[in-house]
Amino acid sequence: MQEVTAELFSTLLTLLFIAIPLGIFIWFITALILFLKTPKDAPKRPKYRTNLIIASIFFGILAGLFLLLICLLMYGVAHM
């Protein structure tokens, strides 16, 4: 039972720290490229703009959490 729990915990940590941020980053880059490559008079442009705004919000949250983690790690190392 312990091996199953350890494997599940390892998988969840991999998803949390690698897969989700990588997915958000790829989504942001894709949304940005689609928005920039679409002509200004295309009917799909408002949809792409909305998608870009949502992806930007998630990417900003991710970047903020990453900066917070770096600051906490620096603070911890400084007070060792």
C-alpha positions in Angstrom: 0.0 0.0 0.0 2.9 2.4 0.7 4.3 1.9 -2.7 1.0 2.9 -4.3 0.7 6.0 -2.1 4.3 7.0 -2.9 3.7 6.5 -6.6 0.5 8.5 -6.5 2.2 11.3 -4.6 5.1 11.4 -7.1 2.6 11.6 -10.0 0.7 14.4 -8.4 3.8 16.4 -7.7 5.0 15.9 -11.2 1.6 17.2 -12.5 1.6 20.1 -10.1 5.1 21.4 -10.7 5.8 20.5 -14.3 2.8 19.5 -16.4 0.3 22.3 -15.3 2.8 25.2 -15.7 4.1 23.8 -19.0 0.5 23.5 -20.2 -0.3 27.0 -19.2 2.8 28.3 -20.9 2.1 26.5 -24.2 -1.5 27.7 -24.1 -0.4 31.3 -23.6 2.1 31.1 -26.5 -0.5 29.5 -28.7 -3.1 32.1 -27.9 -0.7 34.9 -28.5 0.4 33.5 -31.9 -3.2 32.9 -33.0 -4.2 36.5 -32.0 -1.2 38.1 -33.7 -1.5 36.1 -36.9 -5.3 36.8 -37.3 -6.2 39.7 -39.6 -7.9 42.7 -37.8 -11.1 42.3 -39.8 -11.5 38.5 -39.2 -14.7 37.3 -37.5 -12.7 35.0 -35.1 -10.5 37.8 -33.7 -12.8 38.6 -30.7 -12.7 34.9 -29.8 -9.0 34.8 -30.0 -8.7 38.0 -27.9 -10.9 36.5 -25.2 -8.8 33.4 -25.2 -5.6 35.5 -25.0 -6.9 37.5 -22.0 -7.8 34.3 -20.1 -4.4 32.7 -20.9 -2.6 35.9 -19.9 -4.4 35.9 -16.5 -3.4 32.3 -15.8 0.1 32.9 -17.0 0.4 36.0 -14.8 -0.8 34.0 -11.8 1.7 31.3 -12.6 4.5 33.9 -13.0 3.6 35.5 -9.7 3.6 32.2 -7.9 7.0 31.4 -9.4 8.4 34.7 -8.2 6.9 34.2 -4.7 8.5 30.7 -4.6 11.9 32.2 -5.6 11.6 34.9 -3.0 10.7 32.4 -0.3 13.6 30.2 -1.2 16.0 33.2 -1.1 14.6 34.3 2.3 15.0 30.7 3.6 18.6 30.5 2.4 19.5 33.9 3.8 18.3 32.9 7.3 19.9 29.4 7.5 
